[in-house]
């Protein structure tokens, strides 16, 4: 699972100029301590290249596994043009998903669950087999996706005030991985039809009082949410059966204090118009 990231780490460390930009063991240890304490952290790889950031991410993932469990998939972030513009990025960023971050539909959490906790409407693809690595279109990829799962990601923006928030520092810290709520799986029975539904569906995130926080079409994520998997693949990620793929946010992120006690996300246009929920007692 970590091979692509470790390869990036190895490449960075073989280049003398990049050694200082890949986080040191001490920097990884300090970041991990802040993560556990849910306190703002110093940025990893500030001023470094994306290769340096991936090197730092690989080292951080190894340090996090004893805490968060094994890596079970990948995530794409900054999958919309406005998000990329906000952080000066020209394309999405990649991170990892951990086993222990996954919660079931209807979970209740005491806020704050992180240093700078946020809520976003997302979606997860479940890889059926390794043939997905040869796909070039959403329909081809969906032929090797076993299920679609509604997903509310609960990321942690993590970085202390004044720290640089760039595509590279976001990548170095794993794209804010903290927690996420998985809805019931929807099997992929007709890949071509599912590709159309994912592009045309309407994703709505509501607060606990029913107010609309986000409303966006499926195409808001890279034209089709499955393109997030194809983008990750283009960056060297090699998927295996069972991997989870978080496609990225369908709209703005919100702090839990703005949700009036929780959120629900509805995927109108997918079979059954599924809903996933999470609650934050006030």
C-alpha positions in Angstrom: 0.0 0.0 0.0 2.8 2.5 0.9 5.1 1.5 -2.0 4.4 4.5 -4.2 4.9 6.9 -1.3 8.0 5.1 -0.1 9.4 5.3 -3.7 8.9 9.0 -3.6 10.6 9.2 -0.2 13.6 7.2 -1.6 13.9 9.4 -4.7 13.8 12.5 -2.5 16.5 11.3 -0.2 18.8 10.4 -3.0 18.8 14.0 -4.1 21.1 16.0 -1.8 19.1 19.3 -2.2 15.9 17.6 -1.2 17.1 15.9 2.0 16.3 19.0 4.1 12.8 19.3 2.6 11.8 15.8 3.5 10.7 15.8 7.1 13.2 14.5 9.6 12.4 11.8 12.1 12.2 14.5 14.8 9.7 16.6 12.7 7.6 13.5 12.1 7.6 12.7 15.8 6.6 16.3 16.8 3.8 16.2 14.2 2.5 12.9 15.5 2.6 14.1 19.1 0.5 17.2 18.0 -1.9 14.9 16.1 -2.4 12.7 19.2 -2.9 15.8 21.4 -5.3 17.4 18.9 -3.2 20.6 19.0 -2.1 22.7 16.0 1.1 21.4 14.4 4.1 22.8 12.5 4.0 22.2 8.8 6.0 19.4 7.2 8.2 20.2 4.2 7.5 23.9 4.1 9.2 25.3 0.9 9.8 21.8 -0.5 8.7 20.3 -3.7 5.8 17.9 -4.2 8.3 15.1 -4.2 9.6 16.2 -0.9 6.0 16.4 0.4 5.3 12.8 -0.7 8.5 11.7 1.0 7.3 13.3 4.3 3.8 11.8 3.8 5.3 8.3 3.5 7.4 8.8 6.7 4.3 10.1 8.5 2.1 7.2 7.3 4.6 4.7 8.8 4.6 6.6 12.1 0.8 6.8 12.1 0.0 3.2 11.4 0.4 2.1 15.1 -2.1 4.8 16.0 -4.6 4.8 13.1 -4.2 1.2 11.9 -3.0 0.1 8.5 -3.4 2.2 5.3 -6.6 1.0 3.6 -6.8 3.3 0.7 -6.1 6.7 -0.8 -7.8 10.1 -1.0 -7.8 12.9 -3.5 -8.0 16.5 -2.2 -8.4 19.9 -3.9 -10.5 18.2 -6.6 -12.3 21.5 -7.6 -10.9 24.5 -9.3 -11.9 26.9 -6.5 -10.1 24.7 -3.9 -7.0 24.6 -6.1 -7.0 28.4 -6.6 -7.4 28.9 -2.8 -4.1 27.1 -2.2 -2.2 28.0 -5.3 -2.5 24.4 -6.7 -2.7 23.5 -10.4 -4.1 19.9 -9.8 -5.4 17.8 -6.9 -3.3 16.4 -4.1 -3.1 12.9 -2.8 -3.3 11.4 0.7 -4.0 8.1 2.5 -6.8 6.6 4.4 -6.4 4.5 7.6 -8.4 1.7 9.0 -9.2 3.2 12.4 -10.5 6.5 10.9 -13.6 4.8 9.5 -16.9 5.2 11.4 -20.3 3.8 10.7 -23.3 5.7 9.5 -25.0 7.6 12.3 -21.9 7.9 14.4 -21.9 10.4 17.3 -18.8 12.4 18.0 -17.8 14.9 20.7 -16.2 17.9 19.0 -13.4 18.8 18.6 -12.1 15.6 17.2 -9.0 17.3 15.9 -6.9 20.5 16.2 -9.0 22.2 13.4 -11.8 19.8 12.7 -14.0 20.2 9.6 -16.9 18.4 7.8 -17.2 17.7 4.1 -19.5 15.9 1.7 -17.4 13.1 0.0 -17.8 9.7 -1.6 -15.8 6.5 -1.5 -15.2 3.9 -4.2 -14.3 0.3 -3.2 -11.9 -1.4 -5.5 -12.9 -4.8 -6.7 -9.7 -5.9 -8.5 -6.4 -4.8 -9.7 -7.6 -4.5 -13.3 -8.7 -1.0 -12.4 -5.1 0.1 -12.8 -5.6 -0.3 -16.6 -8.7 1.8 -16.8 -8.8 5.1 -18.8 -12.4 6.2 -18.4 -14.9 6.4 -15.5 -17.0 3.5 -17.0 -13.9 1.3 -17.4 -12.8 2.0 -13.9 -16.3 1.3 -12.5 -16.1 -2.2 -14.1 -13.5 -2.9 -11.4 -15.3 -1.0 -8.5 -17.4 -3.3 -6.3 -19.3 -0.6 -4.6 -20.0 3.1 -4.1 -20.2 4.3 -0.4 -21.6 7.6 0.8 -18.9 9.2 2.9 -18.8 12.2 5.2 -15.1 13.0 5.7 -14.1 14.7 9.0 -10.7 16.1 8.2 -8.4 18.0 10.4 -6.7 21.1 8.9 -4.1 20.6 11.7 -1.6 23.4 11.0 -0.9 26.1 13.5 -1.6 29.8 12.8 1.0 31.3 10.6 2.2 28.0 9.1 2.2 27.8 5.3 -0.9 26.2 3.9 0.1 25.1 0.4 -0.5 22.1 -1.9 2.9 20.7 -0.7 2.3 21.1 3.1 -1.2 19.7 2.7 0.2 16.7 0.9 3.0 16.3 3.5 0.5 15.9 6.3 -1.6 13.4 4.4 -4.3 15.8 3.2 -5.8 16.2 6.7 -6.8 12.6 7.3 -8.5 12.2 10.7 -12.0 10.5 10.6 -14.8 9.7 8.2 -18.3 8.2 8.3 -19.2 5.5 5.7 -22.7 4.8 4.5 -24.0 1.5 3.2 -22.4 0.2 0.0 -24.2 0.5 -3.3 -23.1 -2.3 -5.7 -22.0 -1.4 -9.1 -24.1 -3.5 -11.5 -24.0 -1.5 -14.7 -20.7 0.5 -14.9 -21.8 2.7 -17.8 -25.1 3.6 -16.1 -23.3 4.2 -12.8 -20.8 6.5 -14.5 -23.7 8.6 -15.8 -25.5 8.6 -12.4 -22.3 9.7 -10.6 -21.9 12.6 -12.9 -25.5 13.7 -12.9 -26.4 13.1 -9.2 -27.1 16.0 -6.9 -25.1 15.9 -3.6 -26.7 17.9 -0.7 -25.2 18.3 2.7 -27.6 19.6 5.4 -27.1 20.7 8.9 -29.1 19.1 11.8 -31.8 21.7 11.4 -32.3 20.9 7.7 -30.5 23.9 6.3 -28.5 23.4 3.1 -24.8 23.7 3.5 -23.7 22.3 0.2 -25.5 21.4 -3.0 -23.5 20.4 -6.0 -23.7 18.0 -9.0 -21.5 14.9 -9.1 -19.5 16.5 -11.9 -18.3 19.1 -9.4 -15.5 16.6 -8.6 -13.2 16.6 -11.7 -16.2 16.2 -14.1 -17.0 12.8 -12.6 -16.1 11.6 -9.2 -14.4 8.4 -10.6 -11.9 10.7 -12.3 -10.3 11.1 -8.8 -9.3 7.4 -9.0 -7.9 7.9 -12.5 -6.0 11.0 -11.3 -4.5 9.0 -8.4 -3.5 6.3 -10.8 -1.8 8.8 -13.1 0.4 9.8 -10.1 1.7 6.3 -9.7 -0.8 4.9 -7.1 -1.4 1.2 -7.8 -4.7 -0.1 -6.4 -5.5 -3.5 -5.1 -8.7 -5.3 -4.3 -10.4 -3.8 -1.2 -8.8 -0.4 -1.4 -11.0 2.6 -0.5 -10.8 5.7 -2.6 -12.0 9.0 -1.3 -12.9 11.2 -4.3 -12.7 14.6 -2.6 -15.2 17.2 -1.4 -18.3 18.2 -3.4 -18.3 21.7 -1.8 -16.9 23.9 0.9 -15.7 22.5 4.3 -17.5 23.5 7.5 -16.4 23.5 11.1 -18.7 21.4 13.3 -19.9 24.5 15.2 -21.7 25.6 12.0 -23.7 22.3 11.7 -26.2 22.8 14.5 -25.4 19.4 15.9 -24.6 17.2 12.9 -24.9 16.8 9.1 -26.6 14.5 6.6 -25.5 14.0 3.0 -27.9 12.9 0.4 -26.9 11.6 -3.1 -30.0 12.2 -5.2 -29.8 10.3 -8.4 -28.0 7.2 -7.1 -30.1 4.1 -6.5 -32.4 4.7 -3.5 -31.1 8.3 -3.1 -28.8 7.2 -0.2 -28.2 9.3 2.9 -25.3 9.2 5.4 -25.3 11.0 8.8 -23.1 12.0 11.7 -24.0 13.8 14.9 -22.1 16.3 17.1 -23.9 16.8 20.5 -23.9 20.4 21.4 
